[in-house]
Amino acid sequence: MTAAIIDGPIIDGKAFAEALRARIAIEAAKFEVHAGRKAGLAVVLVGEDPASQVYVRSKGKQTVACGMNSFEHRLPADCAEGALLDIVERLNADPAVDGILVQLPLPDHIDEQQVIAAINPDKDVDGFHVVNSGRLSVGLPGFVPCTPLGCLMLLKDRLGSLSGLDAVVIGRSNIVGKPMAALLLAESCTVTVTHSRTKDLADVVRRADIVVAAVGRAEMVKGDWIKPGACVIDVGINRLPPADGADKGRLVGDVDYASVAQVAGAITPVPGGVGPMTIAVLLRNTLVAAHRNAGIELDEAAL
Ligand code: NAD
């Protein structure tokens, strides 16, 4: 394999996310001048899950770096559901808070759906509230989950119009697969959503001009599943078992990069593809929420 074959089709999500954060920082500074305050994102973390702590720290840093306020609320893992709901209520009522994110997963004794339902949909920058899923499905403005919106941005940046293209989404989760399918349908793709019960998955994927893999199975999608020239977006983040002597295994996606990169017209690597987009889109959603909440105009499509 020559370097050119690998480099040609790579979609650089890290660079795209950096450029998006730069545009957000410019608009956040203008917002501060017009509104007389900074846009603000509140993140609520329950418990001590190390991966969640890393995400929350990273979100806080990037929020501040873009010129917005970051408010962090931490609760112990054994806190009562009521205590979490009280914080959400306070944040709903706080005019300095434009976006609220409750870091998932929550401990088992807390009903995630109940907590998400308590967030004001107009501050639900994660886009998980049923009101926002409904808005997405009927084409009303709302908030779209960050990871699939990031995938769509990468696709449109690479392909331009998606109208009429065949898209196959692998995975039907509420966080990635289903909103991804709704976004692609809104772009006039012909969309097929596949999942663990789909028959002859490889044959279905072979028809696709666009493949979005959001499964959680290391390197499942192989090169011979891919139509030559197709655009492949790999959402998966999977850690392989450590090689001899190493403390951690390698991070890989749901796509077998080595074989798929030979056939695809474009592909996101893992890491450095979809991953960096998620927080950047969260900041974008927060800035959009701030403008809507303050009644200040923003060219959302240009962000
Ligand atoms: P999930 O477990 O909620 O959903 C997985 C989906 O895959 C399910 O709909 C299931 O039906 C489907 N599936 C399982 N086995 C299958 C098979 N053999 N064939 C076809 N479909 C199958 O997962 P999720 O939350 O949607 O996340 C999917 C992956 O994306 C995970 O690896 C997760 O870590 C990653 N992820 C990454 C980001 C990011 O920022 N890059 C964000 C969210 C999720």
Residues whose N, C-alpha, C, O or C-beta is under 5 A from the ligand:
A	BS01	NAD	T147 G171 R172 S173 I175 V176 G177 T194 H195 S196 A214 V215 G216 V235 G236 I237 N238 V274 G275 T278
